[in-house]
Amino acid sequence: MRIIAIDQSTSSTKAMLFDEQCRMTARHHVDHHQYYPQAGWVEHDPEEIYRNTVEAVRHLVEHDREDGEYSLAITNQRETVVVWEKKTGHPIYRALVWQDNRGAAFCHQLRRQGMTGKVMEKTGLLIDPNFSASGVRWILDHVEGAQKAAEQGELLMGTIETWLVWKLTEGKNFCTDTTNASRTMLFNIHTMEWDDDLLQLFGIPRQMMAEVLPCDAVFGQTTVGGVFEAPVPIAGVLGDSHGALVGQMCFSEGLGKVTYGTGSSVMVNIGEKPLAAPEGLVTSVGFSALGKHFYGFEGNIYSTGATLKWIAEQLRLVNHPAEMEAEAVSVPDTGGVYVVPAFAGLGAPWWKPDAKAGIIGMTFATTRAHVLRAALESIAYQVRDLVEVMAKATGGRLKEVCADGGPTRNGFLMQFQADQLDTPVVCTEVEDASALGAVIMNGFARGAWTSFDEVSSLRKVTRIIQPHHSGQMDALYQGWRDAVMTIAH
């Protein structure tokens, strides 16, 4: 059995081929367009994402020289939400991306009404436009006839994996998993069901909502738009940050990971009870497998890899983010410069959706290298913001932080991260830990493994970055916090 993991991220759709030993043997990715209709709005074309998924899988299969059966697994950008017509399958609007903040006004209204405690108690989440519900509310309010159509059962909504499963199964399967459901602000993490009070609060009819399954379920059968002559199973689905938690084998309480992507997620496994998160963090379903639900404290950073992409594509200070490391190490420090990348507001632990990005502390002596170094350092500072809160909530400094994602290739960033955390940073063999997590869930669904211990032995550490005990780190970090407060106010 070969498993094709579809990793549908914010910037691209990747298809990766894994064998039964969780080794990735091939990959192909297709970028999709980012739409920015106005400041603070971010959209994707759901149909383009589906076409790219089919194209990525087709490329893998056509270039695969091995014979045998296939199975699909999916991990995806979370919170990004699609509303589509049940009868035609056509989206009534572009997907509203998790970075989109047009739901901020509605969220502010709910907070004014004193709903913060109720929403957090049920969902583990703060009221914030990052989560799906306010985006659905905006679509129903701004697309003519949408609310009435929804109430008549003519519209469906879902995060990206729900949309893909529905499209891949030609409308036969309308389902999601517990991790993605837990990021909508409509799912009760105690009852593990859609919450009628929350649906009413956001004015979203229940008939729009998908069936919720554990991550290690079979979600349907698909030919992937004719790529396969006979249908293959879709087994194993979970959100990308949760996939990385599983892919990093964080199966035990107290283990945590950092996923560096377009944005970044810091998550720690807190066990089988949905504990209330400390201030600045949220509680989500970590993953559901083997008949159990595990929860996690999480904080999300909106702009990390996206900041590096902006530096390259918008400012054109480098041709590609991979060039930044050489420039960054060409100067001993940033010369007092801080980049605060609040392009879509500030996420955890600040939760300032209206904040705007800024470059602080420039002088006539500031060079391109200083700005590039400051952009890289901003990623490490944002991760430290979250890790410090988590460490206090879980009883002290984390023993290690497992890291994954493209930016882990940047040696300067990883060393600076270890130094800022004063904690070893562990990088594993599979850079795409989210995809590996989906593969593991696929294996559980097929009965290939029957315990967490079985798959834990497959973890292969490639390098451990030990911190250099520098007395400058706290002073640099205080400068970062001062810069954030300048932006946030």
N, C-alpha and C positions, 0 to 999 in steps of 0.2 A: 504494500500500500504506500503510495506517495501522497503527501498532503500538500495542497496548494493553499497557502495562507494569503488571503487578500487583506492588505493593510491600507485602508482608505483613510489617508491623513488629510490635514488641512490644505496641503499644497499639491499632493499627487496621489495616485493610486498605484500601489506596488503589489505585484504578485510574486510570491516566493515559494520555491519548491523545496520541501523537506522530505527526508526519508524517516523511517521508523525510529532511528537513533537521534532524531531531532537535529540532524545536520542539514544545513541549507546547501543545496546543490546548484541552484540557479535562481535568477531574479530578473524582473523587468518592471520598469516603472513608466508611468505616463502622467505628465503634469496636467493640471486643469487650471482654467482661467480664474482669476480673482476679480470680483466686481466691487468697486467702491463708488456707489452712486452719489454719496455725499459724505461729509465728515462723520465718522463714527458708524457708518453702515458698511457691512461686509457681506457679500453674497456669493453663492456658488450655483452653478447650473446642475440640478440633479440628473437631468438626462445625459449631460456630458460625463458626469461621474459614472453613471451606469455604462455608457459606451466605452469609457476608458477601462472599466473593470473587465468587460468582455475582451477588449483589445489586449490587455495585459495578460490575461489567462490564455488567450489564443496564442500569443507569442511564446509563452512558456511551453505549451503543449506541442506546438509545431517544431520547437527546437529540442524537445526531449527525445533522446535516443533510446530510452529504456521502455520496456513493455510492462504492463501491469495496471492495476486499478488506481483510480484517483478518488480523493475526498477533498472537499473544500472547508476551510475555516475562515472566519472573518473577524478582524479587529478594526476599529474605526475611530475617527474623530468623534468626540462626544458632543452633546448639547446642540450641535448644528441640526436644524429641524426642517423637515419638508412637510408640506400639506398638498395632497393630491386628490384627484377625482377617483372615486372607487370604480366607476364604470369604465372610464377611458384610460386611467392610469397617468393622466397628464397633471403635472404640478400646476397649481393655480398661481404660484409665485415662485421665484427663485428660493433656494434654501437660505435661511438666515443662519449665518455662521456663528459659532460660539463667541467670536470676537465682537459681534455686532451689538451695539448698545442702544438700539432704537426702543427697546422695551424699558429703558431707564425711567421714563416718566410714569409708566404704570407701576413699576416696582416702587418708586418713590411714594406714589399714592397709597399702596398697600402698607408701606412702613408708617406713613402718617396715620393710617387707620389702626395702627397697633397690632398688625398681623405678624410681626417678626417672630415672636415667641411661638405662635401656633405653627407657622410654617417650619421653623427649625425643629420643633418637637416631633413633627410628623416625618419630615424628609431628611433631617440632619443638615439642611442647607440654609444659607442666608438668602434673603430675598435679593436677587441680583439678576440683571439682564443676561449674564453669562449662561444661565440655565434656560432650558427650552421654553418654558411655559409662557413667558412674556412675549417671546417671538411669535408663538402661535396666536396669542391674543392680538398682536399687531396685525398679522395677516388676516385674521377674521374681521378685524375692524376696518381694514383698508382695501380689501378686494371686494368689489361690489357683489352682493348676494352671498358672500361666503358664510356668514353666520347662519343664515337660513338654510343653506345647503348642508352645513354641518349638522344642524338640528334635525334635518330630514334624513340623516344617515348617508349622505352622498359624498362626504369627504372623509379621508383618513389622514392621520398625522403620524410621524415617526422620526426618530433620529436616523442617521445614514444607514446603519445596518438593517433597520426595519425596511427602509426603502429598497435597499439592495436585495434583501431576501424576497420581498414582494415581487420585484422585477425579475429576479433570477428564477423564481418559481412560477412566473407568468400569472401572478395574482392569486395563486392557490394558498400561499402561506403568509399570514399577516401576524408577525410575532417579533418580539424583542427579547432581550435578556435582562436579568436583574441589575447588572451594572449600569447599562445604558439607561434603563428605566429610572434608576436612582439619581440620575443627573438631570431629570426633566423638571423637578420641583412639583411633580404631580403624584409621586410614588411614595407610599408609606413604608418606611424601612423596618417598621415593627411588624405590621401585618403582611408585608411583602405583596401588596396589592395596590392598584390605582386607588387613590383616596377620593371619595365622593365629595367631601368638603372642599378639597383643593380644586377639583374639577369645577365645582360650582363657583368657587372664588375667582377662577380665571375665565369662567364662562365657556368651558370646553366640554362639549357633549361626550359622554362616556363611549358612545358608539364609534368615536374617532380613534379609540385607543386599542393598541395591539395586545395580543395574548403575551403574557410574561412567562418566560421559561428560564430554567437554570442555565448557566454558561455551558455546561457539558451535555446539553440536549442535542437532538437531531432537529434541525430547523426546516428541513424540506429536501426536495430533490430538484436537480437542475441540469440542463444541458449547456448552461452558460451561453444562451443565444445560439445554440447549434454547434458550439465548439466540440461537444461530445455527442456521439451518436446515441448513446443510451444515458439516461439521467445518472448523475452521481450525487451522493449525499452532501448536504451542507450541515456540518457537525462541529460545534464549538464556536461560540460567538461571545465577544466581550469588548468593552471599550478599551481604547489603546492604553490608557494609564493603568488600568486593571490588568490588561494583557502583560504589561511590563512587570507588574508586581508578581504575576504568576511565572513569567519567563525568567525572572531573577530568583525564582524558587523561594519567595518570601511566604512560605506556607505557615510559619510559626508566628505567634504573637511577638511583637517588638522588632521584627525585621522590616526594613524600609528601603525605598529606592527613589532615585531621581531619574526621570525621563526627560532628556533634552531634545526638544523638537521645535516646531514653529513657536509654540509656547512650551512651558515645562510643568511637569507635575511632580510633586513630592508626596509620597504616600507611605504610610506605615501600617502594617497589619496590627489591629487591636483585638483580634480574636472573634468569638462568636456572639458577642453582645454589642448592640449598637449604642455605644457610650456617647454621651454628649461631648461634642468637640470643644476644645479650649477656644477662647476668643481669637478670632482671626482665621480659624480653620473650619472645615466642614467634615461631617461624617457621611461616608458613602458605603454602599455595598462593595466590598473589596473584590469578592468573587463568590460564585455559588457552584459547588462541585461535590460529587460523591455524597450527595444528600445533605450537605452542610452549607451554611451561609457564613462567610467571614466578612468582617467589616474593616474599614480603614479610616484613619484620620488623613485628610488630604488638604493640600493647598495648591492652588493653580496660579502660575505666572503666565500672563497673557503674551508677553513678547520676549522671547529669548532668541531662537533661531531666526524669527521674523525680524529681529533687530539687525542681525548680521546681513540678512537679505536686503533690508532697506538701505543699509550702508553701501552695499554693492550696487543695487539696481536703481535706487533713487538718488543718493548722493554721488554714486560712482567714484567713491574713494578707492575702491579696488575692483578688479574685474570679477572676482569670485570670492565668497567668504573664506575659502580655503587659503587665500593669500594673506589673511589678516594676522596669522600667528607670527610670521616673519617680521612684519611691520611692528607688531606689538612688542616683541622682545628687543627691537632696535633702540628702545628707550628704557631707562631704568624704572620709570613710573609714569603716571599720567600727567605729572606736572600740576596736580590739583584739579584735574578735569573729571567730572562725573557725567555719564550719560544715564538719564532716567527715562527708560523706554516705555512711557505711558501712552503708547499710540492708541490703545483701545481702553484707556483708563488703567488703574492699578488694581490688581487682584489681591489675593490673600498675601499677607495678613492686613493689608491697608484698606482694601475695599473702597476705593475712590474711583467710581466709574466715570466721573466727569473730569478727572485729572488729564492733563495734556503732557506730552513728552517734552523733554528739554535737555540741553547740554549746559551744564553748570560749571563755572570756575575757569572759563577761558581767558587768556591774556594774549598780548601780541606774541608771546613766546610759544603759544600753542601750535603744534604741528599736526599734520594728518596722523602720524604715528600715535600721538597722545590720544586723539579721538578714537582711533581704532582700538587701542589698548583699553580705554575707558568703556567702550561698547562691550568688549569681552568680559571685563571685570564686572559689568552690571549684571551679567548672568549669575556669577558666583555670589554676588551680594544678595540677589533676590532669593536664591536657594538658601542662603544662610538665614534670611528673614524667617523662612518657614521652618527650617530644621531647628532653630532655637526654640520656637514655640512648641514644636513636637517633642523635643528633648525634655522640656519641663513637664509636659503632660504625661510622658511615659517614664518619668523618674530619673532623668539624667541624660548625659551626652550619649548619642547613639554609638554603638561599638564600631559600626562601619556603615557606609552608604554605598549601595549598589547603583552603578550608573550605566545608562544606555542612551542610544541616540547618536545621530551624526556628529554633534559637537564633541563627543568623547574622543574623537580623533585629534582634537586640538590639545596638544601637550601642555601649552601654557595655561589654557583654561582649566584643565584638570588639576594641575599643580596648584594654581591659585585657589581653586575650589577646596582642595584638601587643606591648604593653609588657612583659609577663612574659617573652615569648619573645625580645624584642629582634629580631624578625623580621617582615617584612611578611606580613600575612594577606590572601590573595587569595580573594575571593568571586566566583563565576561566575554567569552568567545563570540557570542551572537550579538552583534550591534543592534539588530532589530528585535529587542526583547518582547515587544508587543506582539509581533507575529509568532514568536516562539510560544508565548502564552496561549494564543489561539490554537496552535498545534497541540499543545498539551491538553487543552480542553477537548480537542478533536479526538485525541487518544483515549481520554476518559469516556467520551461518548460512545466510542467503538469497543470499549473494553480492552484496549491494548495495554492499559495500565489500570490498576485497581487501588493504588494507594499513592499518597504524596511522596512517601519515601522512595518508591520505585523511580520516579522521575527526578527527584532531588539529586540522585547520583549522576545524572547527565550534565550537571552544571560544570562548566569549564571556565575557570578564571584565567584571563590572559595577562592582567597586570594589576598590581595594587600600588596606588600612588600614596606614599606616606607623607604626612604634613611636615613641612619645615617649620620649626618652632620660632617664628619671627615675632618680635615684640611690636612690629608695625601694624599687624593685622587689625587689632581692635581700633586703632586710631583711624586707619583707612575706612573701616566699617562705620565708624561714627560719622566720618565725612559723608558717606553714602546716605546715612539716615538724615543728616542735615539737608542734603540735596533733595531727598524725597519730600521732606517737609516743606521745602521751598516750592516744589511743584504742586504738592497736594493742597496747599493753601493759596 
